[in-house]
Amino acid sequence: MEPTDQEIQLNRERMRRGELYHAFTPDLIAARARCTVACRQFNEAGDVSRRRQIELWQEIFQDTTTLPPPKDDPAEDEAQLQHLPWVEAPIRVDYGYNIRVGEGAFVNFNCVIIDTCTVSIGARTLFGPNVHLYSGTHPLDPALRNGTAGPESGKEIHIGEDCWIAGNVTILPGVTIGKGAVVGAGSVVTKDVPAFHLALGNPAKVVRKIETSMSDS
């Protein structure tokens, strides 16, 4: 029996709120399939213009930001787009529409984002290669978990402005990383990292405050 429109909407709302929901419903399977196609198009685009690259990753994230009109000179056209995020291929994303990326951010290659819930990346934040963000999670009880027939849930991930997330970092559900923070390579982040602090290790621990002239506001 196909779910009703109301049941589909309620399931999606539970997903966004981080409550138990079912991921293997026809509409969410279709949403992930759409994103898979968009990721493939971006990853396989090859040597394209900066404008075309932006258009392709906007399709992944379903980002409706209007780009300025193109200029005839490629260098001038690229210059007027320099404030936008830079995303390197390949990237792998679940839905795309739950991801927010700030101006001047850089997402290096082999990034994986499970965007069950909102995942936000602040302006000018830098990712090393192989950064994984997992906002989705599953019940610990295997009887409830029940493979693809059971429910799952999630918690939002928020990364502030001007952060540096080094290579091979994994960030787990519910984590907030404050403005200007740094996470060392290979870390697994299970708890919040305060603004302007360095955290590293598995699990990541805050090791010291970062001296800076930047304001925390």
C-alpha positions as CSV (number, residue, x, y, z in Angstrom):
1,M,0.0,0.0,0.0
2,E,1.5,3.3,-1.1
3,P,1.8,6.0,1.7
4,T,-0.5,9.0,1.5
5,D,0.8,12.5,0.9
6,Q,0.2,13.3,4.6
7,E,2.2,10.2,5.7
8,I,5.1,11.2,3.3
9,Q,5.1,14.8,4.7
10,L,5.0,13.6,8.3
11,N,7.9,11.2,7.6
12,R,10.0,13.9,6.1
13,E,9.2,16.3,9.0
14,R,10.4,13.6,11.4
15,M,13.6,13.3,9.5
16,R,14.3,17.0,9.5
17,R,13.6,17.2,13.3
18,G,16.0,14.3,14.0
19,E,13.2,11.9,15.1
20,L,12.8,8.3,14.1
21,Y,11.7,8.1,10.5
22,H,11.8,5.6,7.6
23,A,14.5,6.2,5.0
24,F,13.4,3.5,2.5
25,T,10.1,5.1,1.4
26,P,9.6,5.6,-2.3
27,D,9.9,9.4,-2.1
28,L,13.2,9.4,-0.1
29,I,14.7,6.7,-2.3
30,A,13.8,8.9,-5.2
31,A,15.4,11.9,-3.5
32,R,18.6,10.1,-2.9
33,A,18.6,8.8,-6.5
34,R,18.3,12.4,-7.7
35,C,21.2,13.4,-5.6
36,T,23.3,10.4,-6.8
37,V,22.8,11.5,-10.4
38,A,23.7,15.1,-9.6
39,C,26.9,13.9,-7.8
40,R,27.8,11.8,-10.8
41,Q,27.4,14.7,-13.2
42,F,29.5,16.9,-11.0
43,N,32.2,14.3,-10.4
44,E,32.5,13.3,-14.1
45,A,32.3,16.8,-15.5
46,G,36.1,17.0,-16.1
47,D,37.7,20.3,-17.1
48,V,34.9,22.8,-17.1
49,S,34.6,26.5,-16.3
50,R,34.3,27.8,-12.8
51,R,30.7,28.9,-13.6
52,R,29.8,25.4,-14.9
53,Q,31.3,23.8,-11.8
54,I,29.3,26.0,-9.5
55,E,26.1,25.2,-11.5
56,L,26.8,21.5,-11.0
57,W,27.3,21.6,-7.3
58,Q,24.3,23.9,-6.9
59,E,22.3,21.1,-8.5
60,I,23.6,18.7,-5.9
61,F,22.7,21.0,-3.0
62,Q,19.6,22.3,-4.7
63,D,21.0,25.8,-4.1
64,T,18.8,28.4,-5.8
65,T,21.3,31.3,-5.5
66,T,21.2,33.3,-8.7
67,L,24.7,33.7,-10.3
68,P,25.6,37.1,-11.8
69,P,25.3,37.3,-15.6
70,P,28.2,35.8,-17.4
71,K,31.0,38.0,-18.8
72,D,32.6,37.4,-22.2
73,D,36.1,37.3,-20.7
74,P,36.5,34.0,-18.8
75,A,39.0,35.6,-16.3
76,E,36.5,38.4,-15.6
77,D,33.7,35.9,-15.2
78,E,35.7,33.8,-12.8
79,A,36.7,36.9,-10.8
80,Q,33.0,37.8,-10.1
81,L,32.4,34.3,-8.8
82,Q,35.4,34.1,-6.5
83,H,33.3,34.8,-3.3
84,L,31.3,31.6,-3.8
85,P,32.2,28.2,-2.3
86,W,34.7,26.0,-4.0
87,V,33.9,22.3,-4.1
88,E,36.3,19.7,-5.4
89,A,35.3,16.5,-7.1
90,P,34.5,13.8,-6.2
91,I,31.9,14.4,-3.6
92,R,29.2,12.0,-2.3
93,V,26.0,13.3,-0.7
94,D,22.7,11.7,0.4
95,Y,20.1,14.4,-0.3
96,G,21.9,17.6,-0.9
97,Y,19.0,19.9,0.1
98,N,19.9,19.8,3.8
99,I,23.4,21.3,3.2
100,R,24.3,24.9,3.6
101,V,27.8,26.2,2.5
102,G,29.0,29.7,3.3
103,E,30.8,32.1,1.0
104,G,34.5,31.5,0.4
105,A,34.4,28.0,1.9
106,F,36.5,25.2,0.4
107,V,35.5,21.5,0.3
108,N,38.3,19.3,-0.8
109,F,38.0,16.0,-2.7
110,N,36.4,12.8,-1.4
111,C,34.0,14.6,0.9
112,V,31.1,12.6,2.1
113,I,28.0,14.2,3.7
114,I,25.1,12.2,5.1
115,D,22.6,15.1,5.3
116,T,19.7,13.4,7.1
117,C,19.4,16.6,9.1
118,T,20.8,20.1,8.4
119,V,24.6,20.3,7.8
120,S,25.9,23.8,7.7
121,I,29.5,24.9,6.8
122,G,30.5,28.4,7.6
123,A,32.0,31.1,5.4
124,R,35.7,30.7,4.7
125,T,35.9,27.3,6.3
126,L,38.4,24.9,4.8
127,F,38.1,21.1,4.4
128,G,41.0,18.8,3.8
129,P,40.5,15.7,1.6
130,N,38.4,12.8,2.8
131,V,36.3,14.8,5.3
132,H,33.1,12.9,6.3
133,L,30.1,14.5,8.0
134,Y,27.5,12.0,9.3
135,S,24.3,13.7,10.5
136,G,22.4,10.3,10.3
137,T,22.4,7.6,12.9
138,H,20.6,4.3,13.7
139,P,19.0,2.8,16.9
140,L,21.4,0.7,19.0
141,D,18.7,-1.9,19.6
142,P,19.0,-4.4,16.6
143,A,15.3,-5.4,17.0
144,L,14.3,-1.8,16.5
145,R,17.0,-1.1,13.9
146,N,15.7,-4.0,11.7
147,G,17.8,-3.3,8.6
148,T,16.2,-1.3,5.8
149,A,12.8,-2.0,7.2
150,G,13.5,-0.2,10.5
151,P,13.7,3.5,11.4
152,E,16.7,5.8,11.7
153,S,17.2,9.3,12.9
154,G,19.7,12.1,13.0
155,K,21.1,15.3,14.6
156,E,22.3,18.5,12.9
157,I,25.9,19.3,12.3
158,H,27.1,22.9,12.4
159,I,30.6,24.1,11.5
160,G,31.2,27.8,12.1
161,E,33.0,30.4,10.0
162,D,36.7,30.4,9.5
163,C,37.3,26.8,10.6
164,W,39.9,24.4,9.3
165,I,38.8,20.7,9.2
166,A,42.0,18.8,8.2
167,G,42.2,15.7,6.1
168,N,40.4,12.4,7.1
169,V,38.3,14.0,9.8
170,T,35.0,12.4,10.6
171,I,32.3,14.5,12.3
172,L,29.4,12.6,14.0
173,P,25.7,13.6,14.5
174,G,24.9,16.5,16.7
175,V,28.3,18.2,16.7
176,T,28.8,21.9,16.6
177,I,32.3,23.3,15.8
178,G,32.7,26.9,16.8
179,K,34.0,29.8,14.8
180,G,37.8,29.7,13.9
181,A,38.3,26.2,15.4
182,V,40.7,23.7,14.0
183,V,40.3,19.9,13.9
184,G,43.5,17.9,13.4
185,A,43.9,15.3,10.7
186,G,42.4,11.9,11.2
187,S,40.2,13.0,14.2
188,V,36.8,11.6,15.0
189,V,34.7,14.4,16.4
190,T,32.0,13.2,18.8
191,K,31.5,16.3,20.9
192,D,31.3,20.1,20.3
193,V,34.5,22.1,19.8
194,P,34.5,25.6,21.2
195,A,35.3,28.6,19.0
196,F,39.0,29.3,18.5
197,H,40.2,26.0,19.9
198,L,42.3,23.1,18.5
199,A,40.9,19.6,18.8
200,L,42.4,16.3,17.7
201,G,42.4,12.6,18.3
202,N,40.0,9.7,18.3
203,P,37.8,10.6,19.9
204,A,38.8,14.3,19.4
205,K,39.7,16.3,22.5
206,V,40.3,20.0,22.9
207,V,44.0,20.5,23.4
208,R,44.4,24.3,23.5
209,K,43.0,27.7,22.7
210,I,44.1,29.3,19.4
211,E,45.5,32.8,19.8
212,T,44.0,35.2,17.3
213,S,43.1,38.8,16.6
214,M,39.8,37.8,15.1
215,S,36.7,38.7,17.0
216,D,34.5,35.9,18.3
217,S,31.3,37.8,17.4
